[in-house]
């Protein structure tokens, strides 16, 4: 696929990895629809970046909300070629805390946003991607999901987050196998620790301990490094049905 002229919906595009992705793809000639719950930041970014970007206030856990965003994207740009899922939360909680068992509603919320929200965007965007005219390879579009290294190495207090991201890893291959019939590729990125709002509150001491879990480079990942991998996935037709760790060789410890 060529990124220039490609229309991408990006969930979680109003901050962090999603924002870096939309800015990078826009520089390469893409048109972007930001799907995010953060209305103030989403509107600000869309206004800043011009006519090739729209913002759709979207709750990815709500089918009607996602469908409305997809419909508006189609009305504005006439097609969807890429669905990029960056929306997610990492609310920590012990299963047995000082005040008793983890509220199951808290576990469910993380799974709903990270896993069910990802599937909502895949299926509702996919319904339109299949209608695209195929290129010479027979390709109609691409789906890029965001998991986490926590899918394999979830830390203390990450039961909900690790379960949700393991679910994103788990859907990658079966959806890729199904979508292959339509010429749509499906790839998931599993980032390590990146400079995002989710990690902004960590102390220098905690950050330093995390650096020591990383082989090289010993730092947090930069959002642009995630965005560059997204663009490479879009452009490289042989990437399909795969989960790619983007972590500097990090292997997280128990805490």
C-alpha positions in Angstrom: 0.0 0.0 0.0 1.0 3.6 -0.6 0.6 5.8 2.4 0.0 8.9 0.2 -3.7 9.3 -0.3 -4.4 6.5 2.2 -7.3 7.1 4.6 -6.7 5.8 8.1 -8.9 5.8 11.2 -6.7 6.0 14.4 -8.3 5.1 17.7 -6.7 6.8 20.6 -5.3 9.4 18.1 -5.6 12.4 20.4 -2.5 11.5 22.6 0.5 9.4 23.0 1.3 6.7 20.4 -1.8 7.5 18.5 -1.0 11.2 18.2 2.5 10.5 17.0 1.1 8.1 14.4 -1.4 10.5 12.9 1.2 13.2 12.7 3.7 10.9 11.0 1.2 9.5 8.5 -0.1 12.9 7.7 3.5 14.0 6.8 3.6 11.1 4.4 0.4 12.1 2.7 -2.3 10.2 4.5 -5.8 11.4 5.5 -6.7 10.8 9.1 -9.8 10.3 11.2 -9.1 10.6 14.9 -11.3 8.4 17.1 -10.9 9.4 20.7 -12.9 10.1 23.8 -10.7 13.1 24.6 -12.7 15.9 22.8 -10.6 18.9 23.8 -7.3 17.5 22.7 -8.8 15.8 19.6 -10.5 19.0 18.4 -7.3 21.0 19.0 -5.1 18.5 17.0 -7.6 18.4 14.1 -7.8 22.2 14.0 -4.0 22.4 14.0 -3.4 19.9 11.3 -5.9 21.1 8.7 -8.4 19.6 6.2 -6.8 16.2 5.9 -7.7 15.4 9.6 -11.1 15.1 11.3 -11.9 14.4 14.9 -14.7 12.1 15.9 -15.5 11.9 19.6 -15.6 8.1 20.1 -16.1 5.6 22.8 -14.5 2.5 21.4 -16.5 0.2 23.7 -19.8 1.5 22.2 -20.8 0.0 18.9 -23.0 3.0 17.9 -20.2 5.5 18.8 -17.7 3.7 16.6 -20.2 3.2 13.8 -21.0 6.9 13.8 -17.3 7.7 13.6 -16.7 5.3 10.7 -19.7 6.7 8.9 -18.5 10.2 9.3 -15.1 9.2 8.0 -16.6 7.7 4.9 -18.8 10.8 4.3 -15.7 13.0 4.6 -13.0 11.0 2.8 -15.0 8.5 0.7 -13.0 5.4 1.8 -11.0 3.8 4.6 -7.8 1.9 3.8 -6.2 1.5 7.3 -7.6 0.9 10.8 -5.0 1.7 13.5 -5.9 0.8 17.1 -4.0 2.8 19.7 -6.8 3.4 22.2 -6.1 1.8 25.6 -5.9 2.2 29.4 -3.5 0.7 31.9 -5.3 1.1 35.2 -3.3 -0.9 37.7 -5.0 -3.0 40.5 -4.1 -5.9 42.7 -6.5 -8.8 42.5 -6.6 -8.8 46.3 -6.0 -5.3 47.6 -6.0 -3.7 51.0 -9.7 -3.0 50.6 -10.6 -6.4 49.4 -10.9 -8.1 45.9 -10.5 -6.0 42.8 -13.9 -4.7 41.7 -14.8 -6.8 38.7 -16.1 -3.7 37.0 -12.6 -2.3 37.0 -11.2 -5.5 35.3 -14.1 -5.4 32.8 -13.5 -1.7 31.9 -9.9 -2.4 31.0 -10.8 -5.4 28.9 -13.7 -3.5 27.2 -11.5 -0.6 26.2 -8.3 -2.5 25.2 -9.7 -5.6 23.7 -13.4 -5.1 22.8 -12.7 -1.6 21.6 -10.0 -2.9 19.3 -12.4 -5.5 17.8 -15.1 -2.9 17.4 -12.9 -0.7 15.2 -11.6 -3.8 13.3 -15.0 -5.1 12.4 -16.7 -1.8 11.6 -13.8 -0.3 9.6 -13.3 -3.7 8.0 -16.8 -3.6 6.6 -15.7 -0.6 4.4 -12.1 -1.6 3.7 -13.3 -4.8 1.9 -15.1 -2.5 -0.7 -11.8 -0.9 -1.8 -10.5 -1.6 -5.3 -7.5 -4.0 -4.8 -4.0 -3.0 -5.9 -1.8 -5.2 -8.1 -1.2 -7.5 -5.1 -4.9 -7.8 -4.5 -4.5 -5.7 -1.3 -7.4 -3.6 -0.1 -6.2 -2.4 3.3 -4.4 -3.0 6.5 -5.2 -3.2 10.3 -2.6 -2.4 12.9 -3.3 -3.1 16.5 -1.5 -2.2 19.7 -0.8 -4.9 22.3 2.0 -4.7 24.9 4.9 -6.7 26.2 2.7 -7.2 29.2 0.8 -9.7 27.1 3.6 -12.1 28.0 5.3 -10.5 31.0 2.5 -8.8 32.9 3.8 -7.3 36.2 2.4 -7.2 39.7 -1.0 -5.3 39.5 -1.4 -5.8 35.8 -3.8 -8.7 35.6 -6.5 -6.8 33.8 -4.0 -5.0 31.4 -2.0 -8.1 30.6 -5.2 -10.1 30.0 -6.6 -7.5 27.6 -3.3 -7.2 25.7 -2.9 -10.9 25.5 -6.4 -10.9 23.9 -5.2 -8.4 21.3 -2.3 -10.7 20.5 -4.7 -13.7 20.4 -7.0 -12.2 17.8 -4.3 -11.2 15.4 -3.7 -14.4 13.6 -7.3 -15.6 13.3 -8.5 -12.2 12.0 -5.5 -12.1 9.6 -6.5 -15.6 8.3 -10.1 -14.5 7.8 -9.2 -11.1 6.3 -6.7 -12.7 3.9 -9.7 -13.6 1.7 -10.4 -9.9 1.3 -6.8 -8.7 0.7 -6.6 -7.1 4.2 -3.5 -7.6 6.3 -3.6 -7.6 10.1 -0.5 -6.9 12.2 -0.1 -6.1 15.9 2.7 -4.1 17.6 3.6 -5.0 21.2 5.4 -1.9 22.6 7.6 -1.9 25.6 7.7 1.3 27.7 7.2 4.5 25.7 7.1 8.2 26.6 3.3 8.5 26.7 0.8 10.1 29.2 0.3 6.7 30.6 3.8 6.7 32.0 4.2 10.4 32.7 3.5 10.1 36.4 6.3 7.6 37.1 9.2 8.8 39.3 12.7 9.0 38.1 13.6 6.1 40.4 10.9 3.9 38.9 11.9 4.9 35.3 15.6 4.0 36.1 14.6 0.6 37.3 12.6 0.1 34.0 15.6 1.2 31.9 17.6 -1.6 33.5 15.2 -4.2 32.1 15.9 -3.0 28.6 18.9 -4.3 26.7 19.5 -1.3 24.4 18.9 1.5 24.2 18.4 2.0 27.9 15.6 4.6 27.8 11.9 4.8 27.1 10.8 4.4 23.5 9.8 7.5 21.6 6.3 7.7 20.1 7.8 8.5 16.7 9.6 5.2 16.8 6.2 3.5 17.1 4.7 5.7 14.4 7.5 4.7 12.0 6.8 1.0 12.5 3.1 1.7 11.7 4.1 3.3 8.5 6.4 0.5 7.6 3.7 -2.1 8.2 1.4 -0.2 5.9 4.0 -0.1 3.2 5.4 -3.7 3.5 3.0 -6.2 2.1 4.8 -9.2 3.6 4.0 -8.2 7.1 0.8 -10.1 8.0 -0.6 -12.2 10.8 2.3 -11.2 13.1 2.9 -9.6 16.5 6.1 -7.4 16.5 7.7 -6.6 19.8 9.0 -3.0 19.8 10.9 -2.9 23.1 14.7 -2.6 22.9 15.0 -6.2 24.0 13.1 -5.5 27.3 12.0 -8.3 29.5 9.9 -7.1 32.3 10.4 -8.3 35.9 7.6 -9.3 38.3 7.4 -5.7 39.7 
